[in-house]
Amino acid sequence: MKAKIKPRINLEGRTPLQDVIPLNTPFVVFVDPASACNFQCPFCPTGHRNMIDETGRYQGAMKYDVFTKIIDDLSEFDRPIKVLRMYKDGEPFLNRNLAKMIAYAKASGRVEYIDTTTNGSLMTPERLGPILEAGLDKINISVDGMNPEQYKKFTGFKFDFEKFVENVKWLYANKGNCEIVVKIPGELISEAQRQEFYDTFGDHCDRIFIENFAPCWPEFDVEAHTGFKITQGIYQQPVQPTDTCPYIFYSISVNADGLVSSCFLDWGRKLVVGDVRQQSLKSIWHSDSLNALRQLHLEGKRRQHPVCGSCGQLSHCLPDNIDAHREALLPRFREYAAGNISPEVPGMTVRKRLPEPV
């Protein structure tokens, strides 16, 4: 097998966040090309269409002019962002401008690395060619079964599995410098199918991994919706309680309609901190509302927050943990939030941070 058995997230070479908080420029910006999905997976809020309708959130593709505004806004930061993550709630390939968006971001000089995550159902050579040419650095492909019957049962989608495998092979053969990652939830397949998964995709990707379901979305019970008991973290790591969210200190998320959320897991739009159509991304990044949320976490009050308090991402998926550094970080952050000091200590050495999918 050519691929490494390795999670999609990079756990090596990460910058210790306690050395750089508060950041003047985010490391990661999530941009959602489309808030809808053609699958109805039970583990994901977007798959529950009645539930999404109740939130009133926009269901559709991001307009191209909204995307270019986001990328143009990045010029206001003092350095390029490390990662542009082209996914959030929906299926990115539902946006017909995806390749054009990637090309625009690459040409801007304000983005070091671009990745996306897809269910692969719309991933054809005709769609993939322009995306690879645009300069995509990494694509995470989510596999949701090993035959059409499993796909239909889990996703509600009539899936041509054989054609999908052929498209993955084409992608790997023509990938250039793009890294290909293939993953599957272990709960969906039998023990025998685990080896079948490796045999089917292992020679046609750079990384391959069998993940676990995780209760990552706030106010959404994955166990209840899937019927599976969750005992491990998403990457097979032990579950570890955490009180401080690191993501709000180094990333920010732009939804498909331009509303900005403090968290990439804000499926119900309860953590909106701005609107990039009306405000600059930099002003939102340094806004009082976002700083208030960060300060609440540093004060150890995360569990008191009506949304953050029910987040399982911090216990089941988290690569960074700054709990032990809250006491030292809080006074400096309060001074920054009050406008008394600038973000990032002058002269601080910032070690290179690898692009790390969540």
C-alpha positions in Angstrom: 0.0 0.0 0.0 1.4 3.4 -1.0 -0.6 5.5 1.4 0.4 6.2 5.0 -2.1 5.2 7.6 -2.3 8.6 9.1 -5.1 11.0 10.2 -6.0 13.9 8.0 -4.9 16.3 10.8 -1.2 17.2 11.2 -0.2 16.6 14.8 3.5 17.3 14.3 5.2 20.7 14.1 2.3 22.7 15.6 2.9 26.1 17.0 2.3 26.2 20.8 -0.6 28.6 20.9 0.4 29.8 24.3 3.5 31.4 22.7 1.5 33.5 20.2 -1.9 34.4 21.6 -3.3 36.9 20.8 -2.8 36.7 17.1 -2.9 39.7 14.9 -3.6 37.5 11.9 -5.6 34.2 12.0 -3.7 31.1 11.1 -6.8 29.5 9.5 -9.9 30.9 7.7 -12.8 28.6 7.0 -14.9 29.6 3.9 -18.0 27.6 3.1 -18.5 27.3 -0.7 -21.9 25.8 -0.1 -24.0 25.4 3.0 -26.2 22.6 1.6 -25.3 19.0 0.9 -26.7 16.3 -1.4 -26.2 13.7 1.3 -28.4 13.2 4.4 -25.8 11.6 6.8 -27.3 11.2 10.3 -24.1 12.1 12.1 -24.1 15.6 10.5 -26.6 18.4 11.3 -26.7 19.4 7.6 -28.1 16.0 6.8 -31.2 16.7 8.8 -33.0 19.1 6.5 -36.0 19.8 8.7 -33.6 20.7 11.5 -31.7 23.1 9.3 -34.9 24.7 8.0 -35.7 25.5 11.7 -32.5 27.5 12.1 -33.4 29.7 9.2 -29.9 29.6 7.9 -29.1 30.3 4.2 -29.1 27.1 2.1 -27.1 27.6 -1.1 -23.8 28.4 -2.7 -21.5 31.3 -1.8 -21.6 34.1 -4.4 -18.4 34.7 -6.1 -18.2 38.4 -5.3 -18.6 37.6 -1.6 -15.7 35.2 -1.8 -13.5 37.7 -3.6 -14.3 40.3 -0.9 -13.1 37.8 1.7 -9.8 37.2 -0.1 -9.4 41.0 -0.7 -9.9 41.6 3.0 -7.0 39.4 3.8 -4.7 42.1 2.5 -5.5 44.2 5.7 -3.7 41.6 7.9 0.0 42.0 8.5 0.9 38.6 6.9 -0.7 35.9 4.8 -3.0 33.4 6.5 -1.5 29.9 6.7 -4.6 27.9 5.7 -7.7 28.7 3.7 -10.1 25.8 4.5 -12.7 25.6 1.7 -15.4 23.8 3.5 -17.6 24.0 6.6 -21.3 22.9 6.6 -22.0 21.6 3.1 -20.6 19.9 0.0 -18.0 22.3 -1.7 -18.5 20.8 -5.1 -22.1 22.1 -5.2 -20.5 25.5 -5.9 -19.7 25.7 -9.6 -17.2 28.4 -9.0 -15.0 26.3 -6.7 -12.0 26.1 -9.1 -12.3 29.8 -9.9 -12.4 30.6 -6.1 -9.3 28.6 -5.5 -7.4 30.2 -8.4 -8.4 33.7 -7.1 -7.2 32.9 -3.6 -3.9 31.4 -4.9 -3.2 34.5 -7.1 -3.9 36.9 -4.2 -0.6 36.1 -2.4 -2.5 36.2 0.9 -3.0 32.5 1.4 -0.2 30.0 1.9 -2.2 26.7 1.6 -5.7 25.7 0.5 -7.6 22.5 1.3 -11.1 21.2 1.0 -13.2 18.2 2.1 -15.8 16.4 -0.1 -18.1 13.5 -0.1 -16.8 12.7 -3.6 -20.2 12.3 -5.2 -19.6 15.2 -7.7 -15.9 14.6 -8.0 -15.4 13.9 -11.8 -12.3 14.4 -14.0 -14.1 17.4 -15.6 -14.6 19.0 -12.2 -11.3 17.9 -10.7 -9.0 19.1 -13.6 -9.7 22.8 -13.1 -9.5 22.5 -9.3 -6.0 20.9 -9.5 -4.9 23.4 -12.1 -6.1 26.2 -9.8 -3.6 25.0 -7.2 -5.5 23.1 -4.5 -3.0 21.8 -1.9 -5.0 19.1 -0.3 -8.3 17.3 -0.7 -9.9 15.1 2.0 -12.3 12.6 0.6 -15.0 11.2 2.9 -16.0 7.6 2.1 -19.4 6.6 3.6 -19.6 2.9 2.8 -18.0 0.2 0.6 -20.9 -0.5 -1.7 -24.0 1.3 -3.1 -26.3 -0.3 -0.5 -24.4 1.0 2.4 -24.3 4.5 0.9 -28.1 4.4 0.3 -28.7 3.3 3.9 -26.4 5.9 5.4 -26.5 8.9 3.1 -29.9 8.5 1.4 -28.1 9.0 -1.9 -28.0 6.6 -4.9 -24.3 6.3 -5.2 -22.2 4.8 -8.1 -19.5 3.4 -5.9 -17.5 1.8 -8.8 -17.4 5.2 -10.7 -16.4 6.9 -7.4 -13.4 4.6 -7.1 -12.4 5.3 -10.7 -12.6 9.0 -10.0 -10.3 8.7 -7.0 -7.8 6.7 -9.1 -7.9 9.5 -11.7 -7.4 12.1 -9.1 -4.4 10.4 -7.6 -2.9 9.8 -11.1 -3.3 13.5 -12.0 -2.8 15.1 -8.6 0.4 17.0 -9.2 1.4 18.5 -5.9 -2.1 18.1 -4.3 -2.2 15.7 -1.3 -5.0 13.2 -1.4 -6.5 11.9 1.8 -9.1 9.2 2.1 -11.1 8.5 5.3 -14.1 6.5 6.4 -16.0 6.2 9.7 -15.2 2.8 11.2 -18.8 2.4 12.5 -20.1 2.1 9.0 -18.2 -1.0 7.9 -17.6 -4.5 9.1 -14.3 -5.8 10.3 -13.7 -7.5 6.9 -14.5 -4.3 5.1 -11.7 -2.5 6.9 -9.1 -4.4 4.9 -11.3 -3.9 1.8 -11.1 -0.2 2.4 -7.3 -0.2 2.5 -7.1 -2.5 -0.5 -9.5 -0.3 -2.6 -8.0 3.1 -1.8 -4.6 2.5 -0.3 -2.6 2.7 -3.6 -4.5 5.8 -4.8 -4.0 8.3 -2.0 -1.3 9.8 0.2 -3.0 9.3 3.5 -5.7 6.8 4.6 -7.4 6.4 7.9 -10.4 4.8 9.6 -11.9 7.4 11.9 -14.5 7.3 14.6 -17.8 9.2 14.9 -17.4 12.2 17.2 -19.9 14.3 19.0 -18.3 17.5 17.7 -21.4 19.7 17.0 -22.8 21.7 19.8 -26.5 21.0 20.6 -26.5 17.9 18.3 -26.6 14.4 19.8 -24.5 12.2 17.4 -25.1 9.1 19.4 -28.9 9.6 19.3 -29.0 10.3 15.6 -26.6 7.4 14.6 -27.4 4.8 17.3 -23.6 4.3 17.9 -22.0 4.6 21.3 -18.9 6.8 21.1 -16.0 5.8 23.4 -12.9 7.1 21.6 -11.9 10.3 19.9 -12.3 10.8 16.2 -8.6 9.8 15.5 -8.8 6.8 17.9 -7.2 8.9 20.7 -8.5 8.8 24.3 -11.3 11.2 25.2 -9.9 14.1 27.2 -12.0 16.9 28.7 -10.9 20.4 27.8 -12.2 23.7 29.0 -10.7 26.2 26.6 -11.3 26.2 22.9 -8.1 26.9 20.9 -9.9 27.4 17.6 -11.4 30.8 18.5 -7.8 32.1 19.0 -6.4 31.0 15.7 -9.3 30.5 13.2 -12.5 32.2 12.0 -15.3 30.9 9.8 -17.2 32.6 7.0 -20.6 31.0 6.1 -21.9 30.6 2.6 -24.0 33.8 2.9 -21.2 35.9 4.3 -22.1 35.8 8.0 -19.1 35.2 10.1 -19.1 32.6 12.9 -16.5 32.4 15.7 -16.6 28.6 15.2 -16.5 26.3 12.2 -19.0 24.0 14.0 -21.7 26.8 14.2 -24.3 24.8 12.2 -27.2 26.6 13.9 -25.8 30.1 13.4 -25.7 30.9 17.1 -22.1 32.1 17.2 -22.3 34.8 14.5 -19.9 37.6 15.2 -20.1 39.7 12.0 -21.0 39.9 8.3 -18.2 40.1 5.8 -20.5 41.7 3.3 -20.7 44.8 5.6 -17.5 44.6 7.6 -13.9 43.8 7.0 -12.7 40.4 8.1 -9.9 42.1 10.2 -12.4 44.2 12.1 -14.4 41.1 12.9 -11.3 39.2 14.0 -10.5 41.9 16.5 -14.1 42.7 17.4 -15.4 43.1 21.0 -17.9 40.2 20.6 -15.2 37.7 19.5 -12.8 38.9 22.2 -15.5 38.6 24.8 -15.9 34.9 23.8 -12.2 34.3 23.9 -11.9 35.9 27.4 -14.8 33.8 28.7 -12.9 30.7 27.7 -9.7 31.9 29.3 -11.6 32.6 32.5 -12.6 28.9 32.6 -16.3 29.6 31.9 -16.6 27.7 28.7 -19.1 25.2 30.1 -21.4 28.1 31.2 -21.8 29.2 27.6 -25.2 28.1 26.1 -23.5 26.8 22.9 -19.9 26.2 23.6 -20.8 24.3 26.8 -22.2 21.4 24.8 -19.3 21.1 22.3 -17.8 17.7 22.0 -15.0 18.9 19.6 -12.9 19.9 22.6 -13.0 16.4 24.2 -13.1 14.1 21.1 -11.2 15.9 18.3 -8.9 18.5 19.8 -5.2 18.7 18.6 -4.3 21.7 20.9 -4.8 22.2 24.6 -4.1 25.5 26.3 -5.9 24.8 29.6 -2.7 24.8 31.5 -1.8 28.3 30.2 -5.0 30.1 30.9 -3.7 31.8 34.1 -0.7 33.3 32.2 -2.7 34.2 29.1 -5.6 35.9 30.7 -3.9 39.1 32.0 -2.2 39.7 28.6 -5.4 39.0 26.7 -7.4 41.4 28.9 -4.8 44.1 28.1 -5.1 43.4 24.4 -8.9 43.4 24.4 -8.8 46.7 26.2 -6.6 48.1 23.5 -3.6 48.7 25.8 -1.2 46.3 24.0 -0.9 45.0 20.4 -1.4 41.4 19.5 1.6 39.2 19.4 4.5 40.1 21.6 7.2 42.1 19.7 10.2 40.1 18.9 8.4 36.8 19.6 9.7 33.8 17.7 6.9 32.1 16.0 7.7 28.5 15.0 6.4 27.4 11.6 3.0 25.8 11.9 2.1 23.1 9.5 -1.3 23.3 7.8 -3.6 21.2 10.1 -7.0 20.0 9.0 -9.4 19.8 11.8 
